[in-house]
């Protein structure tokens, strides 16, 4: 059974996947030009302004909880100890989402020149840029809700067609 994530966690997961998709292909291809220290600094400011750390925090928390759930399924009799160890692991690993922030900053600094990053930073510091930072997560939440509804509707349509086509072939499902 697939667990339903809240839209905020779904957006964080999607952003993490996008960040990984940006970083992984870059390492698989010929190495890109190394970003300048200035570009990295500006990119980090952009990433921080956009709240990427807050979006990534649930990822590391979720990983610890997912491991806990897996261990509990096999060792439910040790629930108290597993819960205690999980609390300890949260203290140790929850802050590692900063690594994703650094990776996102490197990705930005690799894909944009220092001059472009300065323009992007200026935009995000402007009134409309600040509004974008506040409103974009809400717009993405709305888009994710719409996408989930669309996917559910599409799934129902596909199932109806599958059933109709299989029935034509003598296989009612």
HELIX and SHEET records of a PDB file:
HELIX    1   1 UNK A    7  UNK A   28  1                                  22    
HELIX    2   2 UNK A   37  UNK A   49  1                                  13    
HELIX    3   3 UNK A   52  UNK A   74  1                                  23    
HELIX    4   4 UNK A   76  UNK A   78  5                                   3    
HELIX    5   5 UNK A   79  UNK A   93  1                                  15    
HELIX    6   6 UNK A   94  UNK A   96  5                                   3    
HELIX    7   7 UNK A   97  UNK A  111  1                                  15    
HELIX    8   8 UNK A  114  UNK A  125  1                                  12    
HELIX    9   9 UNK A  127  UNK A  168  1                                  42    
END                                                                             
